[in-house]
Amino acid sequence: MPSLIYLDNAATTRVAPEVVRVMQRCFEEDFGNPSSSHEMGAAAARQVDSARKTLADILVCRKEEIVFTSGGTEADNLAILGAAARTRKRTLVVSAIEHPAVLQAARQLGHQGFVVKIAPVDPTGRVDEVGLRSLVDDDTFLVSVMAANNEIGTIQDIHRLARLVKKDHPRLLFHTDAVQFFCKEPLELVDSAVDLVAVAGHKIHGPKGVGLLYVRGGVELNAQVWGGGQEHGLRSPTENVPGIAGLAAAASLLHGKRRDTAASIREIIDGIRDRLAAEVPGLVVNGHTEHRLAGILSVSLRGVLSQNLMLHLEQEGIIVSAGSACHSQSSKGSHVLQAIGLSEQYATIRISASIYNTQEEADRAGRTMAQVIARLRR
């Protein structure tokens, strides 16, 4: 089998060696319980506090506004379910292309009698601002719009949208799932109208099983996990010290060279896109041409099946996903592709690059993809 080219980085990323070294120290040296009063506990607590400060500096917020979680899904659930438990209002608005972590949390509230409104998007995946504003009323307690979509890469102007919906309803909360966006595009919260932001470690070359929720000062949430009162009383299990330190190390690594890596990743993705556009008749590139993440390319075409194409590419050493890997094994069609109006007759694959991909890999991947598609269409 040819050497592997991993182009499914929107699903998860390789942990950076620098991050592994930081985590190793927490496993071998600073392994105490941060809540313990002895020096071993204090050393672990310092690791957590240092990570919190690093992440707050990157997000341009106060460290007291950072709540560590087990990942993006828990952070989204804490934001949405925690906010719902603190209000008498009964309506929330979410965009049509949200991650299942948001949509399923909203659905659970729907089962409890809340009204869930779905904000439409245009064919590029950008939220319809007029449509969004029309859905917000005096009974709305929260609006959720993701910063960047995990399937098609489209970026939203979340700061503008937050200001827009708060213009007539200043007391509602604005939540964003920034799992794909964080450390790939600027995200400064100091003067933002955004109240709640979810982040995960494993999308930025950090470990799985750790994330955070930014909770703007003054915003009140109900905890969803009860116990010892860690994380300002919002998330009680003993802190995952190696994971938290790894998250901060990964964020620091990517944030420090974000501009350079974004340019090189964009060159890789654009090269694959241009190769496919030139050699694959009828290719459709999904998402916005300008407002998009550098590292995600979603393409659709007729005449093949998504899963079949993905498997044949894997046999050639090219790892991609069919749509979105978070539910790529499901027989259900992508709600994101449906929301942008793509016909179910199209097969879709998602190609996503990282700092570890090279231009040589991009050349081979683009060439191989075009050849495999041509072969499957015969």
C-alpha positions in Angstrom: 0.0 0.0 0.0 1.3 3.5 -0.8 2.4 5.7 2.1 -0.5 7.4 3.8 -1.5 11.0 3.2 -3.8 12.1 6.0 -6.3 14.7 4.7 -9.0 14.4 7.3 -7.8 17.0 9.8 -11.2 18.5 10.3 -12.1 15.2 12.0 -9.1 15.1 14.2 -5.4 16.0 14.1 -2.1 14.5 15.0 -0.9 15.6 18.4 2.1 17.9 18.0 5.4 16.6 19.5 5.7 19.8 21.5 2.3 19.1 23.0 3.2 15.5 23.9 6.3 16.7 25.8 4.2 19.1 27.9 1.6 16.4 28.6 4.4 13.9 29.5 5.5 16.1 32.3 2.0 16.2 33.7 1.8 12.4 33.5 5.2 11.7 35.1 5.9 14.7 37.4 2.9 17.1 38.0 0.4 14.2 38.4 -1.2 15.3 41.6 -4.9 16.3 42.1 -5.2 20.1 41.7 -7.6 20.2 44.6 -5.1 18.6 47.0 -3.5 20.9 49.6 0.0 19.4 49.4 2.8 20.4 47.1 2.0 17.7 44.5 -1.5 19.1 44.2 -0.2 22.7 44.1 2.1 21.8 41.2 -0.8 20.3 39.2 -2.9 23.4 40.1 -0.2 25.6 38.7 -0.3 23.7 35.4 -4.1 24.3 35.2 -3.7 28.0 36.1 -0.9 28.5 33.6 -3.0 26.9 30.9 -6.0 29.0 31.8 -3.9 32.2 31.5 -2.4 31.1 28.2 -5.8 30.4 26.7 -7.3 33.6 28.1 -4.5 35.6 26.6 -5.1 34.0 23.2 -8.9 34.7 23.4 -8.3 38.2 24.8 -10.5 37.6 27.8 -10.1 37.1 31.6 -8.9 33.8 32.8 -11.9 33.6 35.1 -14.1 33.3 32.0 -12.5 30.0 30.9 -14.2 26.8 32.0 -12.4 23.6 31.1 -14.5 20.7 29.7 -14.1 17.2 28.1 -14.3 18.7 24.6 -16.4 20.8 22.3 -19.6 18.7 22.6 -19.7 19.1 26.4 -18.9 22.8 26.1 -21.8 23.3 23.6 -24.1 21.3 25.9 -23.1 23.3 29.0 -23.7 26.6 27.2 -27.1 25.7 25.7 -28.6 23.5 28.5 -27.0 25.6 31.2 -28.4 28.8 29.8 -31.9 27.3 29.4 -32.0 26.2 33.0 -31.4 29.8 34.2 -34.2 31.5 32.3 -38.0 31.7 32.1 -37.8 32.4 28.3 -38.7 29.4 26.1 -37.2 30.1 22.6 -33.8 29.5 21.1 -32.5 30.1 17.6 -29.8 27.9 16.0 -28.5 28.0 12.4 -29.4 25.2 10.0 -25.8 24.0 9.7 -24.8 23.7 13.3 -22.8 20.7 14.6 -24.9 17.9 16.0 -23.6 18.9 19.5 -25.7 22.1 19.2 -28.6 20.6 17.2 -29.1 17.7 19.6 -28.9 19.9 22.7 -31.5 22.1 21.1 -33.6 19.1 20.3 -33.5 18.0 23.9 -34.9 21.4 24.9 -37.6 21.0 22.3 -38.6 17.8 24.1 -39.0 19.8 27.2 -41.3 22.3 25.7 -38.9 24.9 24.4 -39.4 26.4 20.9 -36.5 25.8 18.6 -36.2 28.0 15.5 -33.8 27.2 12.7 -32.1 30.1 11.0 -31.6 29.5 7.2 -28.3 29.9 5.3 -27.6 30.9 1.7 -26.1 28.4 -0.9 -22.6 29.2 0.4 -23.5 28.4 4.0 -23.6 32.0 5.2 -26.4 32.8 7.7 -29.2 34.9 6.2 -29.0 38.0 8.5 -32.6 39.1 7.7 -33.9 35.6 8.3 -32.0 35.4 11.6 -33.3 38.7 12.9 -36.9 37.8 12.0 -36.7 34.7 14.2 -35.6 36.5 17.3 -38.3 37.8 19.6 -38.7 38.9 23.3 -39.0 35.2 24.3 -35.6 34.3 22.8 -32.9 33.5 25.4 -30.2 32.3 23.1 -28.9 32.4 19.5 -26.3 29.9 18.4 -24.3 30.3 15.2 -21.1 28.4 14.6 -17.9 30.4 13.8 -16.9 28.0 10.9 -18.6 25.0 9.6 -17.0 21.6 10.0 -18.2 20.2 6.7 -17.8 23.0 4.2 -15.5 25.4 6.0 -17.7 28.5 5.6 -16.9 31.3 8.1 -19.6 33.4 9.8 -19.0 37.0 11.1 -20.1 36.0 14.6 -19.2 39.4 16.1 -21.5 41.2 13.6 -24.3 38.6 14.0 -24.1 38.9 17.8 -24.4 42.7 17.6 -27.2 42.4 15.1 -29.5 40.1 17.2 -28.7 42.0 20.4 -29.6 45.4 18.9 -33.3 44.9 19.7 -32.8 42.2 22.3 -29.7 43.1 24.4 -30.3 40.6 27.2 -30.3 37.4 25.0 -27.1 35.3 24.9 -25.1 34.6 21.8 -23.3 31.3 21.6 -20.8 30.0 19.0 -19.2 26.7 18.4 -15.7 27.7 17.5 -14.2 24.2 17.5 -13.0 24.4 13.8 -12.3 28.2 14.0 -10.1 28.5 17.1 -6.4 29.3 16.4 -7.0 29.2 12.6 -8.6 32.7 12.4 -8.5 35.6 14.8 -10.9 35.2 17.8 -10.7 38.1 20.3 -13.5 38.4 22.8 -12.6 41.4 24.9 -15.0 43.8 23.1 -17.2 41.2 21.5 -21.0 40.8 21.9 -20.4 37.0 21.9 -21.2 35.5 25.3 -20.4 31.8 25.0 -17.6 30.1 22.9 -16.9 26.3 22.7 -13.4 25.0 21.8 -11.8 21.6 21.5 -8.2 20.4 21.7 -8.1 17.7 19.1 -8.8 20.0 16.1 -5.6 22.0 16.8 -3.0 19.3 17.3 -3.9 18.9 20.9 -5.3 15.9 22.8 -8.8 14.4 22.6 -11.0 14.6 25.6 -10.4 18.2 26.5 -11.9 21.6 25.6 -13.2 24.7 27.1 -16.2 27.0 27.3 -15.7 30.8 27.4 -18.4 32.2 29.6 -18.5 36.0 29.5 -18.4 37.6 32.9 -21.9 38.1 34.3 -23.4 35.3 32.3 -25.1 32.7 34.5 -25.3 29.0 33.6 -26.5 26.0 35.5 -23.9 23.2 35.9 -24.7 20.0 34.0 -22.2 17.9 36.0 -22.3 18.0 39.8 -19.6 17.2 42.3 -16.7 18.9 44.0 -17.4 22.4 42.5 -14.4 22.7 40.2 -14.3 25.1 37.3 -16.2 27.9 39.2 -18.9 25.3 40.1 -19.8 24.7 36.4 -17.9 21.5 35.8 -17.1 19.4 38.8 -14.9 16.3 37.9 -11.2 16.4 38.8 -9.4 18.5 36.2 -7.7 16.6 33.3 -4.4 18.2 34.0 -2.4 16.6 31.1 -5.2 17.4 28.7 -5.6 21.0 29.9 -1.9 21.6 29.6 -1.8 20.0 26.2 -4.7 22.2 25.0 -2.9 25.3 26.0 0.4 24.1 24.5 -1.4 23.3 21.2 -3.2 26.6 21.1 0.0 28.5 21.8 1.8 26.6 19.1 -0.8 27.3 16.4 -1.6 30.9 17.5 2.0 31.9 17.4 2.4 31.1 13.7 -1.2 31.3 12.5 -0.6 33.6 9.6 2.2 31.5 8.1 0.5 28.2 8.6 -2.8 29.5 7.1 -1.0 30.6 4.0 0.8 27.3 3.5 -2.4 25.3 4.2 -4.4 27.4 1.8 -1.8 26.8 -0.9 -2.2 23.0 -0.4 -6.0 23.0 -0.4 -6.1 25.4 -3.4 -3.7 23.2 -5.3 -5.9 20.2 -4.8 -9.1 22.2 -5.7 -7.6 23.6 -8.9 -6.4 20.1 -10.0 -9.8 18.6 -9.4 -11.6 21.5 -11.0 -9.5 21.1 -14.2 -9.7 17.3 -14.4 -13.1 16.4 -13.0 -16.0 17.4 -15.2 -19.0 18.7 -13.3 -17.2 19.3 -10.0 -19.0 21.4 -7.4 -17.0 23.2 -4.7 -19.1 23.7 -1.6 -19.0 26.7 0.7 -18.0 30.3 0.4 -15.1 31.2 -2.0 -13.8 34.0 0.3 -15.2 33.5 3.8 -13.9 30.0 4.4 -11.3 28.2 6.5 -8.0 27.7 4.7 -7.8 24.0 5.5 -11.2 22.6 4.5 -12.3 21.7 1.0 -15.7 20.1 0.3 -16.4 19.0 -3.3 -19.4 17.2 -4.8 -19.8 15.3 -8.1 -22.1 13.0 -9.9 -21.5 9.4 -11.1 -19.9 8.0 -7.9 -20.9 7.2 -4.3 -19.2 9.0 -1.5 -18.3 6.0 0.6 -17.1 4.1 -2.5 -14.9 7.0 -3.5 -13.5 7.4 0.0 -12.6 3.6 0.2 -10.9 3.6 -3.1 -8.9 6.7 -2.1 -7.9 4.9 1.1 -6.6 2.0 -1.0 -4.4 4.5 -2.8 -3.1 5.9 0.6 -5.3 9.0 0.6 -7.3 9.6 3.8 -10.4 11.9 3.4 -13.9 11.8 4.7 -17.3 11.4 3.1 -18.9 14.7 4.0 -18.3 15.0 7.8 -16.5 12.3 9.8 -18.6 13.1 12.9 -21.4 11.2 11.2 -19.8 9.9 8.0 -20.8 6.3 8.8 -24.4 7.2 9.1 -26.8 6.5 6.3 -28.5 9.8 6.8 -27.6 12.6 4.3 -25.7 15.6 5.6 -28.0 18.3 7.0 -25.4 20.9 6.1 -25.4 19.9 2.4 -29.2 19.8 2.4 -29.3 23.3 4.0 -27.2 24.8 1.2 -29.5 23.2 -1.4 -27.2 20.5 -2.7 -29.0 17.7 -4.5 -28.8 14.2 -3.0 -27.7 12.9 -6.4 -24.2 14.4 -5.7 -21.5 12.5 -3.8 -19.4 14.6 -1.5 -16.0 14.3 0.0 -14.2 16.6 2.5 -10.5 17.2 2.2 -8.9 18.9 5.2 -5.2 19.8 5.6 -3.0 20.6 8.5 0.4 22.1 9.3 2.0 18.6 8.7 0.9 18.3 5.1 3.3 19.1 2.3 3.0 20.4 -1.2 4.3 17.1 -2.5 1.5 15.3 -0.7 -1.0 17.8 -2.2 0.3 17.1 -5.7 0.0 13.4 -5.3 -3.4 13.6 -3.6 -4.9 15.8 -6.3 -3.5 13.6 -9.1 -4.7 10.4 -7.4 -8.2 11.8 -6.7 -8.7 12.8 -10.3 -7.5 9.4 -11.5 -9.7 7.4 -9.0 -12.8 9.5 -9.9 -12.3 8.9 -13.6 -11.9 5.2 -13.0 -15.1 5.0 -10.9 -17.1 6.9 -13.5 -16.3 4.5 -16.3 
